[in-house]
Amino acid sequence: MRNQAIVSLGVFVTVIVTSTAAPLAQDARGWTPPRTAWGDPDIQGNFTNVFEQATPLERPEDLSGRRLEDIEGAELAAILTARRDSSVERFDSSEVHAPTFWWADSLDVSKGSQAWFVVDPPEGRIPALTPAAEARIAAGAAARRNNGRGPADSYEDRSLYDRCITRGLPSSMMPTLYGNSYQIVQTPGYVAIRYEMVHETRIVPLTDRPGLGPSIRQHMGDARGHWEGDTLVVETGNFRDDSAYRSADASTLRLTERFTRVAPDKVQWSVTVEDPSTWTSPWTFSLPLTISDREPIFEYACHEGNYGLRNILSAARAEEQ
């Protein structure tokens, strides 16, 4: 038995989670995925995707014509290591230095799982934007250029991420330079997902009740979940315009996530992005989340220590003088 504390909407909820021997069917390797005490597939734990930091979202041009499943073993390790080393070189050339042991520990890509993330379309590339999306994005860029404001006139000119508000969805669970820890906790009727980066928590009701009305929009959207066999399916809409993924149309964007326990230490996470106002067809990316108690969520005291934002604004004032 273990106690998990979830923080959501300013309320502390203590959840008692009990594992049980009630099994799912064995897979081909003879491994039996666990179930919770109330019979749902057990996908909870402390997770990290730190090993996937060198993996791009789309298939790189230099791998054109290759299939994802054909790039593995030593070749995959070499590709990921080269990408990691290139990132380190860019940091060093920009005078952002860190001790060698930090790079080795924090940017370990030796356990990376794949060469890119987009699995549908099969060519590994995000579908083209619709003409309406191209026009909308161009109009937004023109408005920013012509509004008479610089990129650092005020904190409001910076991104929501710079301002410690949100990375949005699905970005909050995608690998980045640091903060790649997550926690999934289950109770009867609910699943909670905690993100280290910006320290948000999603509460996913497992229900067929309708979602929120269209007038209520949130940075992480409004989620509803259900089980399809061993897979948790989470459908999310009601996003805000200022945090919609990749400049999507918040009013038509729908994300469908799938979480499947595929090994004792792995949950496969896939996301189907559907927005007919933005892309010519839906697309899906997928990556593994690795269970690791060595990667617990740490406090993300972003507002308390956000010297980056203060320095951006003070540097802009200095430049003006």
HUKA-V200049 format. One record per backbone hydrogen bond with DSSP energy under -0.5 kcal/mol. CO is the residue of the C=O (numbers start at 1). NH is the residue of the N-H. E is the energy in kcal/mol with one decimal. If there is no record, write none. Layout:
BEGIN
co=CO nh=NH e=E
co=CO nh=NH e=E
END
This chain:
BEGIN
co=2 nh=17 e=-1.9
co=4 nh=6 e=-0.5
co=4 nh=15 e=-2.3
co=6 nh=8 e=-0.6
co=6 nh=13 e=-2.1
co=8 nh=11 e=-2.0
co=11 nh=8 e=-1.8
co=11 nh=13 e=-0.5
co=12 nh=14 e=-0.5
co=13 nh=6 e=-1.9
co=13 nh=15 e=-0.6
co=15 nh=4 e=-2.0
co=15 nh=17 e=-0.7
co=17 nh=2 e=-1.6
co=18 nh=37 e=-1.2
co=20 nh=35 e=-0.6
co=25 nh=33 e=-0.5
co=27 nh=30 e=-2.0
co=31 nh=27 e=-2.3
co=31 nh=33 e=-0.7
co=33 nh=24 e=-1.7
co=34 nh=42 e=-2.2
co=35 nh=20 e=-1.2
co=36 nh=39 e=-1.6
co=40 nh=36 e=-2.9
co=41 nh=43 e=-0.8
co=45 nh=184 e=-2.2
co=46 nh=292 e=-2.4
co=47 nh=182 e=-2.2
co=48 nh=290 e=-2.7
co=49 nh=52 e=-1.9
co=50 nh=53 e=-1.1
co=52 nh=55 e=-1.8
co=54 nh=56 e=-0.5
co=56 nh=117 e=-1.3
co=57 nh=117 e=-0.7
co=57 nh=118 e=-2.7
co=60 nh=63 e=-1.7
co=61 nh=64 e=-1.7
co=63 nh=66 e=-2.2
co=67 nh=70 e=-1.3
co=68 nh=71 e=-1.3
co=70 nh=72 e=-0.8
co=72 nh=75 e=-1.0
co=72 nh=76 e=-1.0
co=73 nh=77 e=-2.3
co=74 nh=78 e=-2.3
co=75 nh=79 e=-2.2
co=76 nh=80 e=-2.6
co=77 nh=81 e=-2.4
co=78 nh=82 e=-2.2
co=79 nh=83 e=-2.0
co=80 nh=84 e=-2.5
co=81 nh=85 e=-2.8
co=82 nh=86 e=-2.0
co=83 nh=87 e=-2.0
co=84 nh=88 e=-2.2
co=85 nh=89 e=-2.3
co=86 nh=90 e=-1.9
co=87 nh=91 e=-2.1
co=88 nh=92 e=-2.6
co=89 nh=93 e=-2.5
co=90 nh=94 e=-1.2
co=91 nh=96 e=-2.6
co=92 nh=95 e=-1.5
co=95 nh=97 e=-0.8
co=99 nh=102 e=-0.9
co=99 nh=103 e=-1.6
co=100 nh=104 e=-2.4
co=101 nh=105 e=-2.0
co=102 nh=106 e=-3.1
co=103 nh=107 e=-2.3
co=105 nh=108 e=-0.6
co=107 nh=109 e=-0.7
co=109 nh=112 e=-1.9
co=115 nh=56 e=-0.6
co=117 nh=286 e=-2.0
co=120 nh=284 e=-2.9
co=121 nh=124 e=-2.3
co=124 nh=59 e=-2.6
co=128 nh=280 e=-2.5
co=130 nh=134 e=-2.4
co=131 nh=135 e=-2.2
co=132 nh=136 e=-2.3
co=133 nh=137 e=-2.9
co=134 nh=138 e=-2.2
co=135 nh=139 e=-2.3
co=136 nh=140 e=-2.0
co=137 nh=141 e=-2.3
co=138 nh=142 e=-2.4
co=139 nh=143 e=-2.3
co=140 nh=144 e=-1.9
co=141 nh=145 e=-2.1
co=142 nh=146 e=-2.0
co=143 nh=147 e=-0.5
co=144 nh=147 e=-0.6
co=150 nh=153 e=-1.1
co=154 nh=157 e=-1.8
co=155 nh=158 e=-1.5
co=159 nh=163 e=-1.7
co=160 nh=165 e=-2.9
co=160 nh=166 e=-0.8
co=161 nh=164 e=-1.8
co=168 nh=172 e=-2.0
co=170 nh=173 e=-2.0
co=171 nh=174 e=-1.9
co=179 nh=197 e=-0.8
co=180 nh=49 e=-1.3
co=181 nh=196 e=-2.3
co=182 nh=47 e=-3.2
co=183 nh=194 e=-3.0
co=184 nh=45 e=-2.0
co=185 nh=192 e=-3.2
co=187 nh=190 e=-1.9
co=189 nh=206 e=-2.8
co=190 nh=187 e=-2.4
co=191 nh=204 e=-3.4
co=192 nh=185 e=-2.5
co=193 nh=202 e=-2.8
co=194 nh=183 e=-1.9
co=196 nh=199 e=-0.6
co=197 nh=200 e=-0.6
co=200 nh=195 e=-2.6
co=202 nh=193 e=-2.4
co=202 nh=204 e=-0.6
co=203 nh=205 e=-0.7
co=204 nh=191 e=-1.8
co=205 nh=207 e=-1.2
co=205 nh=225 e=-2.9
co=213 nh=216 e=-1.8
co=215 nh=217 e=-0.7
co=218 nh=221 e=-1.0
co=218 nh=240 e=-0.9
co=219 nh=169 e=-0.6
co=221 nh=223 e=-0.5
co=222 nh=237 e=-1.7
co=223 nh=205 e=-0.6
co=224 nh=235 e=-2.8
co=225 nh=207 e=-0.7
co=226 nh=233 e=-3.1
co=227 nh=229 e=-0.5
co=228 nh=231 e=-1.7
co=230 nh=261 e=-0.6
co=231 nh=228 e=-3.0
co=231 nh=233 e=-0.6
co=232 nh=234 e=-0.5
co=232 nh=259 e=-2.4
co=233 nh=226 e=-2.1
co=233 nh=235 e=-0.5
co=234 nh=257 e=-3.1
co=235 nh=224 e=-1.9
co=236 nh=255 e=-2.3
co=237 nh=222 e=-3.0
co=238 nh=218 e=-2.5
co=240 nh=243 e=-1.1
co=240 nh=244 e=-0.6
co=241 nh=244 e=-0.6
co=244 nh=247 e=-1.1
co=245 nh=248 e=-1.5
co=248 nh=250 e=-0.8
co=249 nh=252 e=-1.8
co=249 nh=253 e=-1.5
co=250 nh=239 e=-0.8
co=254 nh=274 e=-2.4
co=255 nh=236 e=-2.7
co=255 nh=257 e=-0.5
co=256 nh=272 e=-2.6
co=257 nh=234 e=-2.5
co=258 nh=260 e=-0.5
co=258 nh=270 e=-2.0
co=259 nh=232 e=-2.6
co=260 nh=262 e=-0.7
co=260 nh=268 e=-3.0
co=263 nh=266 e=-1.4
co=265 nh=291 e=-2.4
co=266 nh=262 e=-1.4
co=266 nh=263 e=-1.4
co=267 nh=289 e=-2.8
co=268 nh=260 e=-2.0
co=269 nh=287 e=-2.5
co=270 nh=258 e=-2.3
co=271 nh=273 e=-0.6
co=271 nh=285 e=-2.1
co=272 nh=256 e=-2.0
co=272 nh=274 e=-0.6
co=273 nh=283 e=-1.9
co=274 nh=254 e=-2.4
co=275 nh=278 e=-2.2
co=275 nh=279 e=-2.6
co=278 nh=130 e=-2.1
co=283 nh=273 e=-3.5
co=284 nh=119 e=-2.2
co=284 nh=120 e=-1.7
co=285 nh=271 e=-2.8
co=287 nh=269 e=-2.6
co=289 nh=267 e=-2.3
co=290 nh=48 e=-1.9
co=292 nh=295 e=-1.3
co=299 nh=301 e=-0.8
co=300 nh=302 e=-2.3
co=301 nh=305 e=-1.3
co=303 nh=306 e=-1.0
co=305 nh=307 e=-2.4
co=306 nh=310 e=-1.4
co=307 nh=311 e=-3.0
co=308 nh=312 e=-2.3
co=309 nh=313 e=-2.2
co=310 nh=314 e=-2.6
co=311 nh=315 e=-2.5
co=312 nh=316 e=-1.7
co=313 nh=317 e=-1.9
co=314 nh=318 e=-2.3
co=315 nh=319 e=-2.4
co=316 nh=320 e=-1.8
co=317 nh=321 e=-1.5
END
